[in-house]
């Protein structure tokens, strides 16, 4: 167990505070049920202070429990990402060297309880991006043999053969929004989304195909990584946005933080499969798929959001819709 630390203070809620999920996660009935479950799982560990609603957004609620054995973290996701609890459970069984093993999960309710791991990587000083991306590449490669177990958790597959169907679901959802809905796209954007669907048919043919499909955290950054032991391995967490697809799409997230040497270090972890120059060709096709992966994650959440929540996060959603259309659905694409 980690050394006991002072529980963090609640974060202020963003403008979706009156949406259905924030109302649920700040309601007495929901909290009473969740709190009973947490305390049962803690067993002989004693809660020594009031649980803190550390972060509540329409996609997830995270409550922090101060105990006599340090902090514990409880999480429930929006139904669109409720698979995370089962996914973490599966990873703890198959890939314990890469993830934070939970104290308890409830896959049916998407509940996850985890002991505190100390400070995240971004809180420990300058990030060693070379080490981060290479350890993450090792993590991704180790997911390949356990594909079926991870997909059984409910993780969404966006392998190349499924990209068109994923894009079609996204386009249909936006096209089905009523006039006046805060996320209803302009006609030109809807046309662009339809072109995205058509563009997905060519991805599989364009890929050299030397890299197997694998886990994409779809949100890789130093705030989602622990290093409990300075000399020990990294531990990745926060998989609500995750998908199963082309692993190289991940690099789009870290591009602003890394130089070409870091990208090369990442590719070299796959170089037993093909020369690095061939891997760069794969990267050129695969990295833009990050826009699809992100929109798959947003769509999973938005399908369960009310208009208050959609309006509160409209700017973020519109950004990714625009990026998707610009990348794959523009008239010149």
LORO-615593 format. One line per 8 residues: number of its first residue (from 1); for each residue y, z, x of C-alpha. Coordinates in nm, 3 decimals. Each point is the difference from the previous one (the first is absolute). Example, Ala and Ser with C-alpha at 12.3 -4.5 7.8 and 13.67 -1.06 7.14 Angstrom:
residues 2
1) -0.450,0.780,1.230  0.344,-0.066,0.137;
end
This chain:
residues 333
1) 0.000,0.000,0.000  0.354,-0.063,0.113  0.252,0.270,0.068  0.176,0.118,-0.314  0.344,-0.152,-0.047  0.272,0.045,-0.255  -0.058,-0.213,-0.309  0.238,-0.297,-0.028;
9) 0.271,-0.003,-0.259  -0.028,-0.233,-0.299  0.150,-0.345,0.042  0.255,-0.114,-0.254  -0.141,-0.239,-0.255  0.111,-0.361,-0.007  0.145,-0.160,-0.316  -0.342,-0.040,-0.159;
17) -0.005,0.377,-0.061  -0.025,-0.041,-0.378  -0.288,-0.249,0.013  -0.338,0.079,-0.147  -0.170,0.085,0.329  0.268,0.233,0.129  0.005,0.171,-0.340  -0.376,0.040,0.022;
25) 0.001,0.136,0.355  0.277,0.249,-0.067  -0.149,0.112,-0.333  -0.155,0.342,-0.050  -0.326,-0.123,-0.154  -0.082,-0.242,0.279  0.094,0.248,0.270  -0.209,0.278,-0.150;
33) -0.311,-0.220,0.005  0.066,-0.133,0.350  0.083,0.346,0.134  -0.327,0.143,-0.131  -0.193,-0.275,0.176  0.185,0.050,0.330  -0.060,0.374,0.001  -0.370,-0.050,-0.077;
41) -0.032,-0.237,0.294  0.183,0.239,0.233  -0.264,0.265,-0.064  0.068,0.302,0.221  0.324,-0.150,0.132  0.289,0.189,-0.162  0.314,-0.170,-0.130  0.290,0.211,0.130;
49) 0.299,-0.169,-0.158  0.105,-0.226,-0.283  -0.136,-0.356,0.024  0.278,-0.245,0.082  0.037,-0.343,-0.166  0.055,-0.166,0.335  0.025,-0.360,-0.119  -0.017,-0.139,-0.353;
57) 0.044,-0.367,-0.067  -0.142,-0.221,-0.271  -0.277,-0.109,0.238  -0.120,0.348,0.102  0.061,0.373,-0.003  -0.052,0.214,0.311  0.004,0.379,-0.028  -0.005,0.231,0.300;
65) -0.188,0.333,-0.007  0.092,0.272,0.254  -0.309,0.209,0.077  -0.122,0.261,0.244  -0.176,-0.287,0.181  0.302,-0.228,0.024  0.127,-0.270,-0.233  -0.217,-0.207,-0.233;
73) 0.103,-0.321,-0.173  -0.101,-0.110,-0.349  0.052,-0.357,-0.120  -0.044,-0.194,-0.321  0.074,-0.373,-0.018  0.120,-0.230,-0.272  -0.318,-0.147,-0.158  0.061,-0.328,0.180;
81) -0.069,0.177,0.328  -0.225,0.282,-0.113  -0.278,-0.151,0.212  0.154,0.168,0.305  -0.191,0.325,-0.048  -0.337,-0.177,-0.009  0.106,-0.225,0.288  0.093,0.296,0.219;
89) -0.330,0.164,-0.089  -0.190,-0.313,0.101  0.195,-0.032,0.324  -0.058,0.364,0.088  -0.372,-0.070,-0.025  -0.007,-0.335,0.179  0.303,0.014,0.232  0.074,0.367,0.077;
97) 0.141,-0.089,0.341  0.295,-0.184,-0.159  0.109,0.195,-0.308  0.088,0.345,-0.127  -0.304,0.140,-0.179  0.096,0.156,-0.335  -0.094,0.351,-0.098  -0.084,-0.130,-0.347;
105) 0.032,-0.306,-0.221  -0.043,-0.065,-0.372  -0.060,-0.376,-0.023  0.011,-0.004,-0.380  0.353,0.142,-0.008  0.109,-0.143,0.333  0.070,0.346,0.144  0.013,0.063,0.372;
113) 0.038,0.331,0.188  0.053,0.002,0.375  0.076,0.261,0.263  0.324,-0.040,0.191  -0.027,-0.195,0.325  0.326,0.100,0.161  0.283,-0.243,0.069  -0.030,-0.372,-0.055;
121) 0.031,-0.239,0.290  0.364,-0.085,-0.071  0.087,0.369,0.024  -0.150,0.032,0.347  0.255,-0.201,0.192  0.002,-0.365,0.102  -0.291,-0.189,-0.153  -0.251,-0.157,0.236;
129) -0.034,-0.323,-0.199  -0.248,-0.152,0.242  -0.241,0.285,-0.053  0.068,0.012,-0.372  -0.079,-0.365,-0.067  -0.307,-0.005,0.224  -0.148,0.311,-0.160  0.080,-0.149,-0.338;
137) -0.176,-0.324,0.100  -0.306,0.206,0.095  0.020,0.172,-0.338  0.017,-0.337,-0.177  -0.294,-0.138,0.196  -0.208,0.304,-0.084  0.060,-0.060,-0.371  -0.170,-0.343,0.010;
145) -0.361,0.129,-0.013  0.079,0.245,-0.283  0.176,-0.253,-0.225  -0.223,0.063,-0.301  0.050,0.377,0.009  0.378,-0.038,0.017  0.016,-0.259,-0.278  -0.220,0.224,-0.216;
153) 0.286,0.253,-0.001  0.216,-0.246,-0.195  0.187,-0.148,0.296  0.139,-0.342,-0.094  -0.141,-0.300,0.184  0.245,-0.276,0.087  -0.230,-0.195,0.227  0.108,-0.364,0.033;
161) -0.235,-0.110,-0.277  0.165,0.249,-0.235  0.363,-0.060,0.090  0.059,-0.256,-0.274  -0.136,0.231,-0.270  0.216,0.286,0.131  0.311,-0.218,-0.001  -0.085,-0.122,-0.350;
169) -0.019,0.357,-0.132  0.339,0.077,0.151  0.162,-0.317,-0.139  -0.151,0.058,-0.345  0.120,0.360,-0.008  0.359,-0.091,0.081  -0.007,-0.297,-0.241  -0.123,0.233,-0.275;
177) 0.293,0.241,0.026  0.226,-0.002,-0.304  0.353,-0.137,0.025  0.226,0.287,0.099  -0.271,0.180,0.197  0.157,0.128,0.325  -0.248,-0.199,0.208  -0.002,-0.324,-0.201;
185) 0.056,-0.271,0.264  0.237,-0.291,-0.037  -0.164,-0.331,-0.099  0.033,-0.133,0.355  -0.182,0.304,0.136  -0.280,-0.040,-0.255  -0.035,-0.360,0.110  -0.020,0.121,0.358;
193) -0.275,0.248,-0.088  -0.201,-0.283,-0.155  0.036,-0.197,0.320  -0.122,0.305,0.192  -0.322,-0.017,-0.201  -0.047,-0.364,0.100  0.080,0.074,0.365  -0.278,0.258,0.024;
201) -0.266,-0.270,-0.029  0.084,-0.127,0.350  -0.011,0.333,0.188  -0.373,0.010,0.057  0.000,-0.353,0.142  0.294,0.076,0.232  -0.154,0.310,0.154  -0.206,-0.060,0.315;
209) -0.243,0.250,-0.153  -0.092,0.185,0.319  0.109,0.344,-0.128  -0.198,0.186,-0.268  0.173,0.148,-0.300  0.070,0.372,0.037  0.206,0.292,-0.121  0.377,-0.043,-0.019;
217) 0.185,0.329,-0.049  0.286,-0.219,-0.123  0.248,0.270,0.102  -0.054,0.060,0.371  0.272,0.208,0.162  0.030,0.309,0.213  0.054,0.222,-0.304  -0.354,-0.076,-0.118;
225) -0.173,0.107,0.321  -0.091,0.341,0.137  -0.081,0.090,0.359  -0.112,0.363,-0.031  -0.107,0.007,0.366  0.238,-0.175,0.246  -0.301,-0.123,0.197  -0.211,-0.074,-0.305;
233) -0.028,-0.297,-0.235  0.245,-0.089,-0.273  -0.088,0.080,-0.360  0.122,-0.243,-0.266  0.081,0.105,-0.356  0.179,-0.108,-0.319  -0.209,-0.289,-0.129  0.144,-0.048,-0.347;
241) 0.142,-0.342,0.092  -0.314,-0.114,0.178  -0.189,-0.322,-0.063  -0.302,-0.177,0.146  0.109,-0.330,0.150  0.109,-0.164,0.318  0.063,0.280,0.253  0.275,-0.188,0.185;
249) 0.236,0.024,-0.299  0.068,0.354,0.122  0.210,-0.119,0.293  0.279,-0.114,-0.232  0.077,0.365,-0.072  0.053,0.102,0.362  0.168,-0.318,0.130  0.348,0.153,0.008;
257) -0.125,0.290,0.212  -0.213,-0.177,0.259  0.034,-0.265,0.269  -0.235,-0.288,0.073  -0.197,0.208,0.249  -0.102,0.235,-0.282  -0.106,-0.294,-0.218  -0.210,-0.130,0.290;
265) -0.158,0.343,0.046  -0.098,-0.001,-0.367  -0.151,-0.350,0.022  -0.192,0.089,0.314  -0.198,0.256,-0.200  -0.148,-0.301,-0.184  -0.039,-0.225,0.304  -0.379,0.027,0.012;
273) 0.007,-0.220,-0.312  0.224,-0.276,0.136  0.253,-0.064,0.277  0.341,0.155,-0.053  0.163,-0.341,-0.050  -0.237,-0.068,-0.290  0.073,0.346,-0.139  0.371,-0.086,0.010;
281) -0.073,-0.303,-0.218  -0.179,0.231,-0.242  0.295,0.240,0.011  0.245,-0.278,-0.083  -0.182,-0.068,-0.327  -0.104,0.355,-0.082  0.312,0.205,0.071  0.205,-0.148,-0.290;
289) -0.277,0.115,-0.236  0.166,0.339,0.026  0.229,-0.112,-0.283  -0.303,-0.055,-0.222  -0.156,0.330,0.101  0.322,0.187,-0.080  0.036,-0.165,-0.339  -0.361,0.082,-0.084;
297) 0.084,0.365,0.071  0.318,-0.010,-0.210  -0.177,-0.176,-0.286  -0.274,0.264,-0.012  0.271,0.262,-0.049  0.232,-0.192,-0.230  -0.282,-0.070,-0.244  0.012,0.374,-0.080;
305) 0.378,0.052,0.022  0.246,0.034,-0.285  0.335,-0.179,-0.014  0.185,0.302,0.140  -0.215,-0.009,0.313  0.021,-0.378,0.027  0.379,0.014,-0.022  0.022,0.275,0.261;
313) -0.199,-0.206,0.252  0.115,-0.346,-0.104  0.181,-0.068,0.328  -0.315,0.072,0.203  -0.222,-0.208,-0.225  0.244,-0.291,-0.010  0.013,0.003,0.380  -0.375,-0.056,0.025;
321) -0.006,-0.256,-0.280  0.275,-0.193,0.181  -0.187,0.027,0.331  -0.318,-0.127,-0.162  0.177,-0.296,-0.156  0.192,-0.076,0.319  -0.319,0.007,0.206  -0.237,-0.188,-0.228;
329) 0.179,-0.118,-0.312  0.323,-0.166,0.106  0.044,-0.362,-0.095  -0.024,-0.103,0.366  -0.302,0.215,0.081;
end
